[in-house]
Amino acid sequence: MTETVIQNVKFDERGLIPAIVQDARTREVMALSYLDSARLAKTLQTGQPAFLTDTETVLNNQYRLIDVRVSGDGASLIVLVERENGSASKRFSSSLLEEKQKTQAEVSLVDVASMEFGLTVHNLYSLIADRNENRPEGSYTTYLFNSGLDKILKKIAEESGEVIIAAKNEAPREIISELADLFYHLLVLMVERDVKLSDVRDELMRRASPKKQ
């Protein structure tokens, strides 16, 4: 059973898959982990969620594994755990909005839509990488890879121009559609030239440093 489950999940280029750990009763988010196949297998075999995180202080033996659910595309997991013996659960997360109201301090709010966007980009990159490796017939992505770098670059130039035209025409829906096309072809280029998402992330983080602004 464990082997079947692991075969149905998609690990990224680092051999990891994101897993959101939730309280099965309250659905409260307790941790975000990135699991490799060995740690996921150990968790499933033992039923001990401590293997999900690097420290047992977060998910110790007071918790037991209830379920591991795989997303439709196999690129992420939701792990449900439960407190043993029905004892009261420690609160692992709190509302940043509530904290702001209490302290009136400036806080950086987590944008769920942005997190979902990041996962979507990650999943699309993984799919494109799979197309590059297996080259299934009838796939547009396969066609681009078979056509070579010049074709991919030509499509990026075309999509960039269409984004500019949509912006000049003040057509919001067209801008969104053309931006999506451009994002897709940029990801194809990244896979073609073996540029990892983490490489771009690290560069953006470097540029976002206060010292760079």
Solvent accessible surface area in square Angstrom, and as a share of the most:
residue,aa,sasa,rsa
1,M,198,0.88
2,T,27,0.16
3,E,133,0.60
4,T,78,0.45
5,V,33,0.19
6,I,34,0.17
7,Q,144,0.64
8,N,98,0.50
9,V,11,0.06
10,K,100,0.42
11,F,57,0.24
12,D,13,0.07
13,E,76,0.34
14,R,125,0.46
15,G,30,0.29
16,L,42,0.21
17,I,0,0.00
18,P,8,0.05
19,A,0,0.00
20,I,56,0.29
21,V,0,0.00
22,Q,29,0.13
23,D,7,0.04
24,A,23,0.18
25,R,178,0.65
26,T,64,0.37
27,R,114,0.42
28,E,45,0.20
29,V,71,0.41
30,M,17,0.07
31,A,17,0.13
32,L,94,0.47
33,S,8,0.05
34,Y,103,0.39
35,L,0,0.00
36,D,60,0.31
37,S,53,0.34
38,A,72,0.56
39,R,79,0.29
40,L,0,0.00
41,A,18,0.14
42,K,92,0.39
43,T,0,0.00
44,L,46,0.23
45,Q,124,0.55
46,T,60,0.35
47,G,23,0.22
48,Q,65,0.29
49,P,0,0.00
50,A,11,0.09
51,F,71,0.30
52,L,1,0.00
53,T,21,0.12
54,D,126,0.65
55,T,72,0.42
56,E,108,0.48
57,T,113,0.66
58,V,46,0.26
59,L,0,0.00
60,N,47,0.24
61,N,109,0.56
62,Q,90,0.40
63,Y,4,0.01
64,R,103,0.37
65,L,31,0.15
66,I,72,0.36
67,D,54,0.28
68,V,24,0.14
69,R,118,0.43
70,V,57,0.33
71,S,41,0.27
72,G,93,0.90
73,D,61,0.32
74,G,5,0.05
75,A,2,0.01
76,S,24,0.15
77,L,3,0.02
78,I,73,0.37
79,V,0,0.00
80,L,4,0.02
81,V,0,0.00
82,E,60,0.27
83,R,45,0.16
84,E,54,0.24
85,N,153,0.79
86,G,75,0.72
87,S,56,0.36
88,A,90,0.69
89,S,39,0.25
90,K,132,0.56
91,R,152,0.56
92,F,55,0.23
93,S,46,0.30
94,S,60,0.39
95,S,38,0.24
96,L,70,0.35
97,L,103,0.51
98,E,77,0.34
99,E,61,0.27
100,K,86,0.36
101,Q,131,0.58
102,K,147,0.62
103,T,84,0.49
104,Q,144,0.64
105,A,48,0.37
106,E,173,0.77
107,V,52,0.30
108,S,101,0.65
109,L,88,0.44
110,V,94,0.54
111,D,80,0.41
112,V,97,0.56
113,A,66,0.51
114,S,65,0.42
115,M,100,0.45
116,E,102,0.46
117,F,112,0.47
118,G,38,0.37
119,L,63,0.31
120,T,82,0.48
121,V,29,0.17
122,H,29,0.13
123,N,36,0.18
124,L,56,0.28
125,Y,12,0.05
126,S,26,0.17
127,L,71,0.35
128,I,2,0.01
129,A,37,0.29
130,D,61,0.32
131,R,69,0.25
132,N,43,0.22
133,E,142,0.64
134,N,92,0.47
135,R,93,0.34
136,P,49,0.31
137,E,174,0.78
138,G,90,0.87
139,S,23,0.15
140,Y,99,0.38
141,T,13,0.08
142,T,8,0.05
143,Y,106,0.40
144,L,0,0.00
145,F,9,0.04
146,N,96,0.49
147,S,51,0.33
148,G,23,0.22
149,L,56,0.28
150,D,115,0.59
151,K,56,0.24
152,I,0,0.00
153,L,78,0.39
154,K,118,0.50
155,K,37,0.16
156,I,24,0.12
157,A,67,0.52
158,E,69,0.31
159,E,12,0.05
160,S,39,0.25
161,G,28,0.27
162,E,72,0.32
163,V,23,0.13
164,I,110,0.56
165,I,107,0.54
166,A,2,0.02
167,A,51,0.40
168,K,161,0.68
169,N,96,0.49
170,E,144,0.65
171,A,21,0.16
172,P,95,0.59
173,R,179,0.65
174,E,91,0.41
175,I,45,0.23
176,I,94,0.48
177,S,59,0.38
178,E,33,0.15
179,L,67,0.33
180,A,59,0.46
181,D,55,0.29
182,L,29,0.14
183,F,95,0.39
184,Y,38,0.14
185,H,8,0.04
186,L,68,0.34
187,L,9,0.05
188,V,0,0.00
189,L,40,0.20
190,M,29,0.13
191,V,16,0.09
192,E,53,0.24
193,R,141,0.51
194,D,101,0.52
195,V,54,0.31
196,K,56,0.24
197,L,39,0.19
198,S,25,0.16
199,D,72,0.37
200,V,60,0.34
201,R,116,0.42
202,D,73,0.38
203,E,60,0.27
204,L,106,0.53
205,M,125,0.56
206,R,118,0.43
207,R,136,0.49
208,A,71,0.55
209,S,36,0.23
210,P,119,0.75
211,K,192,0.82
212,K,108,0.46
213,Q,160,0.71
